[in-house]
Amino acid sequence: MNNIFFEGNLTRIKSAKNFLPEQVFDCGQCFRFDKNERGNYCGVARGKFIEIEKSGDDILLHNCKENDFNGIFRDFFDLDFDYSAIPSDFPNDEILKKASEFGSGIRILHQDNWEALCSFIISQNNNIPRIKGIIRNLCERYGEPVFTDDCGKIHYSFPSAEIIADAGESAMAELRTGFRAKYIYDAASKVASGKIDLNEPYALSYADGAKYLMEIKGVGLKVASCVLLFSYRKYDSFPVDVWVKRILQKYYDGKADAEYFGRYAGLCQQYLFYFERCENNVFLN
């Protein structure tokens, strides 16, 4: 990439393509980034605080030195993947073409495996504000402070599986996780003990990776699919929840599935979800 410039504690992506922060962070794939008083998105990824600003055609990554960019955020934002070529995979699908154009700034984040697994367990039968609140409380109680912003707000790391396993199921229940407490604890215990190796899904297909993650109590196909798409970057992973079912019914008579959408099924799901949520003002929770 020849459009990256480093300016001390700032990384500038000149003429950034297919990268709109509001689309990246408002499409349901991540729960730890919010807008600050400047209208920029900020949060912690892989233990590092970052603030993302759109300035004209450029993307500015604040608190991101060259080694942070190369070691974390180049991969986190999937910057070596050409998203502009994706729509050519579905030239005869007019609704998908329209949705991909509307959501052309979406990028699939490469989130920490454990954080993604725990977060999407928490997301089950939940709404986004409550998911964010539970995760925020979890990090504040069991994570480590990594950055204090200019408003005095402390940002925390995501606690490890070992820390959560040691805290126990009752501690997770105290965070008002409800029925999810036992699932969070089971996941943490299996990851901490090595019974579940979170490096394993990288070498597996989408189907086999999902089957492996579903050995964790409370992890069904939807949660496993989200983890594989938003952490392992398996683009053919196709998470289906009640909203996606409604979209598929509305535009495809319920007949479209992962096989129909092909190798970029997960991205198609994101384009359709974001399009329906934002363009058509549907289910804005």
Sequence and secondary structure as in RCSB ss.txt:
>XXXX:A:sequence
MNNIFFEGNLTRIKSAKNFLPEQVFDCGQCFRFDKNERGNYCGVARGKFIEIEKSGDDILLHNCKENDFNGIFRD
FFDLDFDYSAIPSDFPNDEILKKASEFGSGIRILHQDNWEALCSFIISQNNNIPRIKGIIRNLCERYGEPVFTDD
CGKIHYSFPSAEIIADAGESAMAELRTGFRAKYIYDAASKVASGKIDLNEPYALSYADGAKYLMEIKGVGLKVAS
CVLLFSYRKYDSFPVDVWVKRILQKYYDGKADAEYFGRYAGLCQQYLFYFERCENNVFLN
>XXXX:A:secstr
  SEEEETTEEEETT  S  HHHHHSSSS SSEEE TTS EEEEETTEEEEEEEETTEEEEET  HHHIIIIIHH
HTTTTS GGGGGGG TT HHHHHHHHHTTT       HHHHHHHHHHTTT  HHHHHHHHHHHHHHHS EEEE T
TS EEE    HHHHHHH HHHHHHTT GGGHHHHHHHHHHHHHTSS TTGGGGS HHHHHHHHTTSTT  HHHHH
HHHHHTS  TT     HHHHHHHHHHHTT   HHHHGGGHHHHHHHHHHIIIIIS     
